[in-house]
């Protein structure tokens, strides 16, 4: 039975209005105006303009996708019309700004709508009219409609062109924009490799030169164009097992060599960003055991991070709170041990809890630890609100690890150790018990799995990685304070696992790069960070609920319904119907 489709006019109208609402929303929250002076290519393309046309491109993509069963000319025409429709919310925004902000005397009102929507301003009208302003308002609106139509056609091209061309076009545009956005960071790498002279050729005023943008587009287009052919011709499953093993070893060696030379190339700032990413990878691998493997939702994981940091501070500090007089390497085993002990202490009270109740109790545990760290009762031992000061830097073979580059190697070593342990645990008998418990605790217990022991081991081992990360973090900063261990760290760690894919070790790495690395690189987006977190999480849950690199079992679970609903029609029945 054929699926009931919406009429063509509804598809065009719905897609156009959706794209227009997206663009209008980005204008109202201030993103378009805030980044209208941030040039990406030369002095003619800004980040604000790219944000403005995102909704128009989306309108074209959605229309072309829904009309793809028709001929390409018709689909392209529908996309062009949806692009024109997407300007309606923007034109309405211009009219509202004109009547209620710039010229309220036209309506005879004294109410200024800018008191509620602060981003309705003359600057926004200039951006929406492509620089024409109020003097040539009609010309500016016509130019906006023309731009919207062209951007919608570009979105349609992503869908209607042959796959090679569409992949090449997407790759070329994406890489050019990404390098333009990260121009400040890319220029540091270029300076380290090729010197200051090459910077003047590629960048001008923190933006790509038009010549460099053209070269990047052509190279990225070619890579996207030929990658489709490569993926079709070469399939990993068809390679013999011995060659697969050899290829994995070579890839691991190349990746290891790349990680070793990376801080020498990227400079101080990017090395610090990589240190933060590696720290979250180490911590999230432990949380991945608790949440991804065992299915135990823990919202108080920051407590174990705090235990590791305070243990390192108290045992190594040269200040008045120092108790042990140990160095970093002697204190690290105690950090891990303290994490294991407190993981067991948390595990015992929550043995009979599941789901939301478990999340609430662990959340309370994390907040209790933070409040105790702030209290005067424990201040003689851990400093109270003053924290622990004078934590010495680690030493290795006589070298003081006091710079981002040297600490990067330490956190990479810790991350590799954590990944190796979690991989071995996943393939072990204990790992299979965790996964069985995650699927159904009652069935797992009926099959002879000791739930008490299995849960306690999950909490203890997961907590040990969090404490290890806390110890490394304390040694890097040299000072720790209770306010550093708030709920947001637990939320960020959980978001990393969800975005990357629960139960997936590569997913944890990708999630940390996306949610931790990108905000570090894009400091200019700091005030919009939580907004982007929310949007990214919503998109991920709708488009790819299993995560970016999910575990195979998790992917099968979330797509089981789709496979069950798909019933191929036998060839015999096709012939009989005819």
C-alpha positions as CSV (number, residue, x, y, z in Angstrom):
1,X,0.0,0.0,0.0
2,X,1.5,3.4,-1.1
3,X,2.3,5.8,1.6
4,X,0.1,8.9,1.6
5,X,2.1,11.9,0.5
6,X,1.4,15.5,1.2
7,X,0.4,17.7,-1.8
8,X,3.2,19.5,-3.5
9,X,2.1,23.0,-2.4
10,X,2.1,21.8,1.2
11,X,5.6,20.5,1.0
12,X,6.9,23.7,-0.5
13,X,5.0,25.9,1.9
14,X,6.0,23.9,5.0
15,X,9.7,23.7,4.0
16,X,9.9,27.3,3.1
17,X,8.3,28.5,6.4
18,X,10.5,26.2,8.4
19,X,13.6,27.5,6.8
20,X,12.4,31.1,7.3
21,X,11.6,30.5,11.0
22,X,15.1,29.0,11.5
23,X,16.8,32.1,10.0
24,X,14.5,34.5,11.9
25,X,15.3,32.7,15.2
26,X,19.0,33.0,14.6
27,X,18.4,36.7,14.0
28,X,16.4,37.1,17.2
29,X,18.9,35.4,19.5
30,X,21.6,37.7,18.1
31,X,23.8,35.2,16.4
32,X,23.5,36.8,12.9
33,X,24.3,40.3,14.2
34,X,27.0,39.2,16.6
35,X,29.1,37.5,13.9
36,X,28.3,39.9,11.1
37,X,31.9,41.3,11.5
38,X,33.6,37.9,11.6
39,X,34.9,37.5,8.1
40,X,35.5,34.0,6.7
41,X,36.6,34.7,3.2
42,X,38.3,37.9,2.3
43,X,36.1,40.9,3.1
44,X,32.9,39.7,1.4
45,X,31.7,36.6,3.3
46,X,31.0,36.8,7.1
47,X,29.9,34.2,9.6
48,X,26.7,36.2,10.2
49,X,25.8,35.9,6.5
50,X,26.4,32.1,6.6
51,X,24.1,31.8,9.7
52,X,21.5,33.9,7.9
53,X,21.3,31.6,4.8
54,X,21.3,28.3,6.8
55,X,17.5,28.3,7.0
56,X,17.2,29.0,3.2
57,X,19.5,26.1,2.4
58,X,17.5,23.8,4.7
59,X,14.3,24.8,2.9
60,X,15.8,23.8,-0.4
61,X,17.1,20.5,0.9
62,X,13.8,19.5,2.5
63,X,11.7,20.5,-0.6
64,X,14.0,18.6,-3.0
65,X,14.1,15.6,-0.7
66,X,10.2,15.4,-0.5
67,X,9.8,16.0,-4.3
68,X,12.7,13.8,-5.4
69,X,10.3,11.3,-6.9
70,X,9.3,13.9,-9.5
71,X,11.7,15.1,-12.3
72,X,14.7,17.2,-11.3
73,X,13.5,20.4,-13.0
74,X,10.2,20.3,-11.1
75,X,12.0,19.6,-7.8
76,X,14.4,22.4,-8.4
77,X,11.6,24.8,-9.2
78,X,9.8,23.8,-6.0
79,X,13.0,24.4,-4.0
80,X,13.4,27.8,-5.6
81,X,9.8,28.7,-4.6
82,X,10.3,27.4,-1.0
83,X,13.4,29.7,-0.8
84,X,11.3,32.7,-1.8
85,X,8.7,31.6,0.9
86,X,11.5,31.4,3.5
87,X,11.9,35.2,3.2
88,X,8.4,35.8,4.6
89,X,9.4,35.5,8.3
90,X,12.5,37.7,7.6
91,X,10.4,40.4,5.8
92,X,8.0,40.3,8.7
93,X,11.0,40.8,11.1
94,X,12.0,43.8,9.0
95,X,8.5,45.3,9.2
96,X,8.2,44.7,12.9
97,X,11.6,46.4,13.5
98,X,10.6,49.3,11.4
99,X,7.2,49.9,13.0
100,X,8.0,49.1,16.7
101,X,11.7,50.1,17.0
102,X,12.8,52.5,14.3
103,X,9.6,54.4,13.4
104,X,7.0,53.9,16.1
105,X,5.4,57.2,15.3
106,X,3.9,55.6,12.2
107,X,1.5,53.6,14.4
108,X,1.3,56.4,17.0
109,X,2.6,54.1,19.7
110,X,5.2,54.8,22.4
111,X,6.0,51.2,23.1
112,X,9.4,50.1,21.9
113,X,9.6,46.4,21.1
114,X,13.4,46.4,21.5
115,X,12.8,46.4,25.3
116,X,11.7,42.8,24.9
117,X,13.7,41.7,21.9
118,X,17.0,43.5,22.3
119,X,18.4,42.3,18.9
120,X,15.8,44.1,16.9
121,X,18.1,47.0,15.7
122,X,19.0,49.1,12.7
123,X,22.1,46.9,12.3
124,X,19.9,43.8,11.9
125,X,17.8,45.6,9.2
126,X,21.0,46.5,7.3
127,X,22.0,42.8,7.4
128,X,18.6,41.5,6.2
129,X,18.5,44.1,3.4
130,X,22.1,43.2,2.4
131,X,23.4,46.7,3.3
132,X,20.6,48.7,1.7
133,X,19.0,49.8,5.0
134,X,15.9,52.0,5.2
135,X,16.9,54.3,2.4
136,X,16.4,51.6,-0.3
137,X,14.2,49.2,1.6
138,X,12.4,47.7,-1.3
139,X,15.6,47.0,-3.2
140,X,17.1,45.3,-0.1
141,X,14.0,43.1,0.2
142,X,14.3,42.1,-3.5
143,X,17.9,41.3,-3.0
144,X,17.0,39.2,0.0
145,X,14.4,37.3,-2.0
146,X,17.0,36.7,-4.8
147,X,19.6,35.5,-2.3
148,X,17.0,33.1,-0.7
149,X,16.1,31.6,-4.0
150,X,19.8,31.0,-4.9
151,X,20.5,29.4,-1.5
152,X,17.5,27.1,-1.8
153,X,18.7,26.0,-5.2
154,X,22.1,25.3,-3.6
155,X,20.3,23.1,-1.0
156,X,18.4,21.4,-3.8
157,X,21.7,20.6,-5.6
158,X,22.9,18.7,-2.5
159,X,19.9,16.3,-3.1
160,X,19.3,16.3,-6.9
161,X,22.8,16.1,-8.3
162,X,24.4,12.7,-8.8
163,X,26.0,11.4,-5.6
164,X,29.6,12.1,-6.7
165,X,28.8,15.7,-7.5
166,X,26.7,16.3,-4.4
167,X,29.4,14.8,-2.1
168,X,32.1,16.9,-3.8
169,X,30.0,20.0,-3.4
170,X,29.2,19.4,0.3
171,X,32.8,18.5,1.0
172,X,34.1,21.6,-0.7
173,X,31.8,24.0,1.0
174,X,32.1,22.4,4.4
175,X,35.9,22.3,4.5
176,X,36.2,25.9,3.2
177,X,33.8,27.2,5.9
178,X,35.3,25.1,8.6
179,X,38.8,26.3,7.9
180,X,37.5,29.9,7.7
181,X,35.8,29.6,11.1
182,X,38.9,28.0,12.6
183,X,41.3,30.4,10.8
184,X,42.9,31.5,14.1
185,X,43.8,28.0,15.1
186,X,44.7,26.8,11.6
187,X,47.1,29.8,11.2
188,X,48.9,28.7,14.4
189,X,49.5,25.3,12.8
190,X,50.6,26.8,9.5
191,X,53.0,29.2,11.3
192,X,54.6,26.2,13.2
193,X,55.1,24.3,9.9
194,X,55.7,26.8,7.2
195,X,56.5,30.0,8.9
196,X,55.0,33.5,8.9
197,X,55.4,34.0,5.1
198,X,52.8,31.3,4.3
199,X,50.3,33.0,6.7
200,X,50.1,36.1,4.5
201,X,49.3,33.9,1.5
202,X,46.5,32.0,3.1
203,X,45.0,34.4,5.6
204,X,44.2,38.1,5.8
205,X,42.7,39.7,8.9
206,X,41.9,36.2,10.4
207,X,40.0,35.2,7.2
208,X,40.9,33.1,4.2
209,X,42.1,34.9,1.1
210,X,39.9,34.3,-1.9
211,X,42.7,32.4,-3.6
212,X,43.3,30.1,-0.7
213,X,39.5,29.5,-0.3
214,X,39.3,28.5,-4.0
215,X,42.2,26.1,-3.6
216,X,40.7,24.5,-0.5
217,X,37.3,24.2,-2.2
218,X,38.8,22.4,-5.3
219,X,40.9,20.0,-3.1
220,X,38.0,19.2,-0.8
221,X,35.6,18.8,-3.8
222,X,37.9,16.3,-5.5
223,X,38.3,14.4,-2.2
224,X,34.5,14.2,-1.8
225,X,34.0,13.3,-5.5
226,X,36.5,10.4,-5.6
227,X,35.7,9.1,-2.1
228,X,32.3,7.8,-3.3
229,X,34.0,5.7,-5.9
230,X,36.5,4.5,-3.4
231,X,33.8,3.5,-0.9
232,X,32.0,1.5,-3.6
233,X,35.0,-0.3,-4.9
234,X,36.7,-1.1,-1.6
235,X,34.8,-2.9,1.2
236,X,36.4,-3.8,4.4
237,X,34.4,-6.9,4.8
238,X,35.9,-8.4,1.6
239,X,39.5,-8.1,2.8
240,X,41.0,-11.4,4.2
241,X,41.3,-11.5,8.0
242,X,45.1,-11.6,8.1
243,X,45.2,-8.4,6.0
244,X,42.6,-6.8,8.2
245,X,44.8,-7.5,11.3
246,X,47.9,-6.1,9.6
247,X,46.0,-3.0,8.4
248,X,44.8,-2.4,12.0
249,X,48.3,-2.6,13.4
250,X,49.6,-0.2,10.7
251,X,46.7,2.3,11.4
252,X,47.4,2.1,15.2
253,X,51.1,2.8,14.7
254,X,50.3,5.8,12.4
255,X,47.8,7.1,14.9
256,X,50.2,6.7,17.7
257,X,53.0,8.6,15.8
258,X,50.5,11.3,14.9
259,X,49.6,11.7,18.6
260,X,53.2,12.0,19.5
261,X,54.1,14.8,17.1
262,X,50.7,16.7,17.4
263,X,51.7,19.1,20.3
264,X,54.9,20.0,18.5
265,X,52.8,21.2,15.6
266,X,49.7,22.9,17.0
267,X,51.3,25.2,19.6
268,X,50.4,26.1,23.2
269,X,46.7,27.0,23.0
270,X,45.7,23.9,21.0
271,X,47.8,21.7,23.2
272,X,45.9,23.0,26.2
273,X,42.6,22.2,24.3
274,X,43.8,18.7,23.5
275,X,44.8,18.2,27.2
276,X,41.2,19.1,28.2
277,X,39.8,16.7,25.6
278,X,42.0,13.9,26.7
279,X,41.1,14.5,30.3
280,X,37.4,14.2,29.5
281,X,38.1,11.1,27.4
282,X,39.8,9.5,30.4
283,X,36.9,10.5,32.7
284,X,34.1,9.5,30.3
285,X,35.6,6.1,29.6
286,X,34.9,5.4,33.3
287,X,31.4,6.8,33.1
288,X,30.9,4.8,30.0
289,X,31.4,1.6,32.0
290,X,28.7,2.6,34.5
291,X,26.2,4.1,32.0
292,X,27.1,2.5,28.6
293,X,28.0,-1.1,29.7
294,X,26.1,-1.6,33.0
295,X,23.1,0.7,32.2
296,X,23.3,2.5,35.6
297,X,22.5,6.2,35.2
298,X,25.0,8.2,37.3
299,X,24.5,11.9,37.6
300,X,27.0,12.4,40.4
301,X,30.1,11.2,38.6
302,X,31.8,14.6,39.4
303,X,32.2,13.4,43.0
304,X,34.8,10.8,42.0
305,X,36.6,13.4,39.9
306,X,36.7,15.6,43.0
307,X,38.0,12.7,45.2
308,X,40.9,12.1,42.9
309,X,41.7,15.8,42.7
310,X,41.6,16.3,46.5
311,X,43.6,13.1,47.1
312,X,46.3,14.4,44.8
313,X,46.3,17.8,46.4
314,X,46.4,16.7,50.0
315,X,49.1,14.0,49.4
316,X,51.4,16.2,47.3
317,X,50.8,19.8,48.4
318,X,53.7,21.8,49.7
319,X,51.4,24.1,51.6
320,X,49.9,23.8,55.1
321,X,47.3,21.3,54.0
322,X,49.9,18.8,52.6
323,X,49.9,15.6,54.6
324,X,51.8,12.9,52.7
325,X,54.8,14.6,51.1
326,X,54.5,12.4,48.1
327,X,55.2,13.1,44.5
328,X,52.7,12.7,41.6
329,X,53.6,9.2,40.7
330,X,53.4,8.0,44.3
331,X,50.0,9.7,44.8
332,X,48.3,8.4,41.7
333,X,47.7,4.9,43.0
334,X,46.1,6.4,46.2
335,X,43.8,8.5,43.9
336,X,42.6,5.4,42.1
337,X,42.2,3.5,45.4
338,X,40.1,6.3,46.9
339,X,38.0,6.3,43.8
340,X,37.4,2.6,44.1
341,X,36.5,2.9,47.8
342,X,34.0,5.7,47.3
343,X,32.6,3.9,44.3
344,X,31.8,0.9,46.5
345,X,30.4,3.3,49.2
346,X,28.0,4.8,46.7
347,X,27.2,1.4,45.2
348,X,25.8,-0.2,48.4
349,X,22.9,2.2,49.0
350,X,21.7,2.1,45.4
351,X,21.8,-1.6,44.8
352,X,18.0,-1.9,44.6
353,X,17.4,1.3,42.6
354,X,16.9,1.6,38.9
355,X,16.3,4.3,36.3
356,X,15.2,7.7,37.5
357,X,15.5,6.8,41.2
358,X,19.1,5.8,40.7
359,X,19.8,9.1,38.8
360,X,18.3,11.2,41.6
361,X,20.3,9.4,44.4
362,X,23.6,9.7,42.5
363,X,22.8,13.4,41.8
364,X,22.3,14.0,45.5
365,X,25.5,12.2,46.2
366,X,27.5,14.5,44.0
367,X,25.9,17.6,45.5
368,X,26.5,16.3,49.1
369,X,30.2,15.9,48.3
370,X,30.4,19.4,46.8
371,X,28.7,21.0,49.9
372,X,30.9,19.0,52.3
373,X,34.0,20.3,50.4
374,X,32.7,23.9,51.0
375,X,31.9,23.4,54.6
376,X,34.0,24.6,57.6
377,X,33.7,21.2,59.2
378,X,36.2,19.6,56.8
379,X,38.2,22.8,56.2
380,X,41.1,21.7,58.4
381,X,41.6,18.7,56.2
382,X,40.8,19.9,52.7
383,X,40.8,23.7,52.9
384,X,37.0,24.4,52.6
385,X,36.2,27.3,50.3
386,X,39.9,28.2,50.1
387,X,40.7,24.8,48.4
388,X,44.1,23.2,48.3
389,X,47.1,25.2,47.0
390,X,50.7,24.7,46.0
391,X,50.2,21.3,44.3
392,X,53.5,20.6,42.5
393,X,53.8,19.7,38.9
394,X,54.7,16.1,37.9
395,X,58.2,15.1,37.1
396,X,59.3,12.5,34.6
397,X,62.9,11.5,34.2
398,X,64.0,14.8,35.6
399,X,61.7,16.8,33.3
400,X,59.0,19.0,35.0
401,X,55.7,18.6,33.2
402,X,54.6,22.2,33.6
403,X,53.5,23.1,30.1
404,X,50.4,22.1,28.0
405,X,52.6,20.1,25.6
406,X,54.3,18.0,28.3
407,X,51.0,17.5,30.2
408,X,49.4,16.4,26.9
409,X,51.6,13.3,26.8
410,X,50.6,12.5,30.4
411,X,46.9,12.7,29.7
412,X,47.3,10.7,26.4
413,X,49.1,8.0,28.4
414,X,46.2,7.9,30.9
415,X,43.7,7.9,28.1
416,X,45.4,5.0,26.3
417,X,45.6,3.0,29.6
418,X,41.9,3.7,30.3
419,X,40.9,2.7,26.7
420,X,43.0,-0.6,26.9
421,X,41.4,-1.6,30.3
422,X,37.8,-0.8,29.1
423,X,38.4,-2.8,25.8
424,X,39.6,-5.8,27.8
425,X,36.7,-5.5,30.2
426,X,34.2,-5.3,27.4
427,X,35.4,-8.5,25.9
428,X,35.6,-10.3,29.3
429,X,33.1,-12.3,31.2
430,X,32.4,-9.3,33.5
431,X,31.7,-7.1,30.5
432,X,29.1,-9.6,29.2
433,X,27.5,-9.6,32.6
434,X,27.3,-5.8,32.6
435,X,25.6,-5.9,29.2
436,X,23.2,-8.6,30.2
437,X,22.3,-6.6,33.3
438,X,21.8,-3.5,31.1
439,X,19.3,-5.3,29.0
440,X,17.2,-6.8,31.8
441,X,18.2,-7.1,35.4
442,X,15.6,-9.7,36.3
443,X,16.5,-12.0,33.4
444,X,20.2,-11.5,34.2
445,X,19.7,-12.5,37.8
446,X,17.6,-15.6,36.7
447,X,20.6,-16.6,34.5
448,X,22.8,-16.7,37.5
449,X,24.5,-13.3,37.4
450,X,25.3,-11.9,40.8
451,X,23.8,-8.4,40.5
452,X,25.3,-7.1,43.8
453,X,28.8,-8.0,42.7
454,X,28.3,-6.8,39.1
455,X,26.9,-3.4,40.1
456,X,29.6,-2.8,42.7
457,X,32.3,-3.6,40.3
458,X,30.8,-1.2,37.7
459,X,30.7,1.6,40.2
460,X,34.2,0.9,41.6
461,X,36.0,0.6,38.2
462,X,34.1,3.5,36.7
463,X,34.9,5.7,39.8
464,X,38.6,4.8,39.5
465,X,38.9,6.3,36.1
466,X,37.2,9.5,37.3
467,X,39.5,9.7,40.2
468,X,42.5,9.2,38.0
469,X,41.4,12.1,35.7
470,X,40.9,14.2,38.8
471,X,44.4,13.6,40.1
472,X,45.9,14.5,36.7
473,X,43.8,17.6,36.5
474,X,44.8,18.8,40.0
475,X,48.5,18.3,39.1
476,X,48.0,20.4,36.0
477,X,46.3,23.3,37.7
478,X,48.4,23.4,40.9
479,X,45.3,24.7,42.9
480,X,41.9,23.2,43.3
481,X,38.7,24.7,44.7
482,X,35.2,23.2,45.6
483,X,33.4,25.4,43.1
484,X,35.2,23.6,40.2
485,X,33.3,20.4,40.9
486,X,29.7,21.4,40.0
487,X,26.9,19.4,38.4
488,X,27.8,20.8,34.9
489,X,30.8,18.5,34.8
490,X,28.6,15.4,35.3
491,X,26.1,16.7,32.7
492,X,28.9,17.4,30.2
493,X,30.4,13.9,30.7
494,X,27.0,12.3,30.2
495,X,26.4,14.4,27.1
496,X,29.7,13.3,25.7
497,X,28.7,9.6,26.0
498,X,25.2,10.3,24.5
499,X,26.5,12.3,21.5
500,X,29.4,9.8,20.9
501,X,27.3,6.6,21.4
502,X,26.7,4.8,24.7
503,X,29.0,1.8,25.2
504,X,31.3,2.8,22.3
505,X,34.9,3.7,23.0
506,X,35.5,5.5,19.7
507,X,32.2,7.3,20.4
508,X,33.6,8.7,23.6
509,X,36.6,10.1,21.8
510,X,34.4,11.7,19.1
511,X,31.9,13.0,21.6
512,X,34.7,14.6,23.6
513,X,36.1,16.3,20.5
514,X,32.7,17.6,19.6
515,X,31.4,18.8,23.0
516,X,34.7,19.7,24.7
517,X,37.2,20.4,21.9
518,X,35.0,22.6,19.8
519,X,34.0,25.0,22.6
520,X,37.6,25.4,23.5
521,X,38.5,26.3,19.9
522,X,35.5,28.6,19.4
523,X,36.0,30.9,22.4
524,X,34.0,33.6,20.5
525,X,30.9,31.4,20.9
526,X,31.2,31.3,24.7
527,X,27.9,33.0,25.5
528,X,26.0,30.8,23.1
529,X,27.6,27.5,24.3
530,X,24.6,26.2,26.3
531,X,22.3,27.1,23.4
532,X,24.4,25.1,21.0
533,X,24.5,22.2,23.5
534,X,20.7,22.1,23.6
535,X,20.3,22.4,19.8
536,X,22.9,19.7,19.2
537,X,21.3,17.3,21.7
538,X,17.9,17.8,20.2
539,X,19.2,17.2,16.7
540,X,21.1,14.1,17.7
541,X,18.1,12.6,19.5
542,X,15.9,13.1,16.4
543,X,18.3,12.3,13.6
544,X,20.8,9.8,15.2
545,X,19.6,8.7,18.6
546,X,22.3,6.0,18.8
547,X,25.1,8.6,18.7
548,X,27.8,9.4,16.2
549,X,29.8,6.2,16.6
550,X,27.4,3.8,18.4
551,X,28.1,0.3,19.7
552,X,26.9,-2.3,17.3
553,X,24.4,-3.8,19.8
554,X,23.0,-0.3,20.6
555,X,22.5,0.4,16.9
556,X,20.6,-2.8,16.4
557,X,18.4,-2.1,19.4
558,X,17.4,1.3,18.2
559,X,16.8,0.2,14.6
560,X,15.2,-3.1,15.3
561,X,11.7,-1.8,14.7
562,X,12.7,-0.5,11.2
563,X,14.1,-3.9,10.3
564,X,11.0,-5.7,11.6
565,X,8.6,-3.4,9.7
566,X,10.5,-3.9,6.4
567,X,8.9,-6.9,4.6
568,X,10.4,-7.5,1.2
569,X,7.9,-8.5,-1.4
570,X,8.6,-12.0,-2.9
571,X,9.4,-12.1,-6.6
572,X,6.6,-14.6,-7.3
573,X,4.0,-12.2,-5.9
574,X,5.2,-9.4,-8.1
575,X,4.8,-11.5,-11.1
576,X,1.3,-12.7,-10.0
577,X,0.1,-9.2,-9.5
578,X,1.0,-8.3,-13.0
